[in-house]
Amino acid sequence: MPERDLFANFDRMRREIDELFGDVFERAGLRGGHGFSPAVDVYYVDDPPRAVVRAELAGIDVADVTLEVRGRQLLIAGERRPEQAAGRLYQQVEIEHGHFRRTVELGADVVAEMARASYEDGLLTVEVPLARPETYVRRIEIREVSE
């Protein structure tokens, strides 16, 4: 009885699965070249009270990055452009390229107009002062309802 090759059709099946699911991932924007999500750290500092967000954006031109504060959210968006170099034959590609958009939820109300950002050694640091809670007291008059 001839020996059966269990992996004879494996490569064909892999290609068919890649075609099937690859198309789904591409339409959903989840495949390479269609964006990525940079890593972030978020912490709070007391003096003066502020939220600090650090995002890992190595290899990204700061001119390609936009920042917005929307209520309690910090939006970081931009693009890491692929290197344009002729004559390269890559063995491995792991650095993600393309557009990115990251929304960071802040745990307190902030003063957006006083936010500051800096970029050094591939790390974007955004500092947003925390809003002071309103502490004024307002008396509420009670009216009698006559029938």
C-alpha positions as CSV (number, residue, x, y, z in Angstrom):
1,M,0.0,0.0,0.0
2,P,1.5,3.4,-1.0
3,E,2.4,5.8,1.8
4,R,-0.1,8.7,2.0
5,D,1.3,12.2,2.3
6,L,-0.8,13.9,4.9
7,F,0.4,17.4,4.0
8,A,0.0,17.1,0.2
9,N,-3.0,19.4,0.1
10,F,-2.0,21.6,3.1
11,D,-0.5,24.4,0.9
12,R,-3.6,24.6,-1.3
13,M,-5.9,24.7,1.8
14,R,-3.8,27.4,3.4
15,R,-4.0,29.6,0.2
16,E,-7.8,29.1,0.0
17,I,-8.2,30.1,3.7
18,D,-5.9,33.1,3.2
19,E,-8.0,34.2,0.2
20,L,-11.3,33.7,2.2
21,F,-10.3,35.4,5.4
22,G,-7.8,37.8,3.9
23,D,-10.6,39.5,1.9
24,V,-12.7,39.8,5.1
25,F,-9.8,41.4,7.0
26,E,-9.0,43.8,4.2
27,R,-12.6,45.0,3.9
28,A,-12.6,45.6,7.7
29,G,-9.4,47.5,7.5
30,L,-7.5,44.9,9.7
31,R,-4.8,43.8,7.3
32,G,-1.2,45.2,7.0
33,G,-0.8,48.6,5.4
34,H,-4.2,49.8,6.6
35,G,-3.2,51.1,9.9
36,F,-2.1,50.2,13.4
37,S,-2.6,51.3,17.0
38,P,0.4,52.8,18.8
39,A,1.1,51.7,22.4
40,V,0.2,54.3,25.1
41,D,0.8,54.9,28.8
42,V,-1.6,57.1,30.8
43,Y,-0.8,58.4,34.3
44,Y,-1.8,61.3,36.6
45,V,0.5,63.8,38.4
46,D,-0.5,65.9,41.4
47,D,1.7,69.0,41.2
48,P,0.0,70.6,39.2
49,P,-2.8,68.1,38.7
50,R,-2.7,66.8,35.1
51,A,-3.1,63.8,33.0
52,V,0.0,62.6,31.1
53,V,-0.3,60.4,28.0
54,R,2.8,58.9,26.4
55,A,2.5,57.3,23.0
56,E,5.2,55.2,21.2
57,L,5.6,56.8,17.8
58,A,9.1,55.9,16.7
59,G,9.9,56.7,13.1
60,I,6.9,59.0,12.6
61,D,7.4,62.6,11.5
62,V,5.8,64.8,14.1
63,A,4.3,66.9,11.2
64,D,2.2,63.8,10.4
65,V,0.6,63.7,13.8
66,T,-2.5,65.5,15.0
67,L,-3.9,65.8,18.5
68,E,-7.4,66.7,19.7
69,V,-9.1,66.9,23.1
70,R,-12.8,66.1,23.0
71,G,-14.3,66.2,26.4
72,R,-12.6,63.4,28.4
73,Q,-10.9,61.9,25.3
74,L,-7.5,62.6,23.7
75,L,-7.4,61.7,20.0
76,I,-4.0,60.9,18.5
77,A,-3.9,60.4,14.7
78,G,-1.3,60.3,12.1
79,E,0.7,58.2,9.6
80,R,3.9,56.3,9.6
81,R,5.2,56.3,6.0
82,P,7.1,53.3,4.7
83,E,10.7,53.9,3.7
84,Q,11.2,54.5,0.0
85,A,14.4,52.7,-0.8
86,A,15.2,50.9,-4.1
87,G,17.1,47.7,-4.2
88,R,16.0,46.3,-0.9
89,L,14.9,42.7,-0.6
90,Y,13.2,42.2,2.8
91,Q,13.4,39.0,4.7
92,Q,11.1,40.2,7.4
93,V,8.8,43.2,7.9
94,E,7.4,43.8,11.4
95,I,7.3,47.6,11.7
96,E,3.8,48.7,11.0
97,H,3.1,51.5,8.5
98,G,0.0,53.4,7.5
99,H,-2.5,55.6,9.2
100,F,-3.3,55.3,12.8
101,R,-6.0,56.7,15.1
102,R,-5.9,56.2,18.9
103,T,-8.5,57.5,21.3
104,V,-7.4,57.6,24.9
105,E,-10.1,57.9,27.6
106,L,-9.1,60.3,30.4
107,G,-10.4,59.6,33.9
108,A,-11.2,63.2,34.7
109,D,-12.4,66.5,33.2
110,V,-9.5,68.4,31.7
111,V,-8.7,72.0,30.5
112,A,-8.1,71.4,26.8
113,E,-6.9,75.0,26.1
114,M,-3.9,74.4,28.4
115,A,-2.7,71.1,26.9
116,R,1.0,70.8,25.9
117,A,2.7,68.2,23.8
118,S,6.4,67.3,23.1
119,Y,8.1,64.7,21.0
120,E,11.5,63.2,21.9
121,D,13.2,59.9,21.0
122,G,10.1,58.5,19.4
123,L,7.8,59.2,22.4
124,L,5.0,61.7,22.2
125,T,4.2,63.1,25.6
126,V,0.9,65.0,26.0
127,E,0.1,66.8,29.3
128,V,-3.4,68.0,29.9
129,P,-4.3,69.9,33.2
130,L,-7.2,68.5,35.2
131,A,-10.2,70.8,35.6
132,R,-10.8,71.9,39.2
133,P,-14.2,70.6,40.4
134,E,-16.7,73.4,41.0
135,T,-16.9,74.0,44.7
136,Y,-19.4,76.9,44.9
137,V,-22.5,76.5,46.9
138,R,-25.9,77.5,45.5
139,R,-28.9,77.8,47.7
140,I,-32.1,76.4,46.3
141,E,-35.3,78.1,47.3
142,I,-38.2,75.9,48.2
143,R,-41.6,77.1,47.0
144,E,-44.9,76.2,48.6
145,V,-47.4,74.9,46.1
146,S,-50.9,76.2,46.9
147,E,-53.9,74.2,45.9
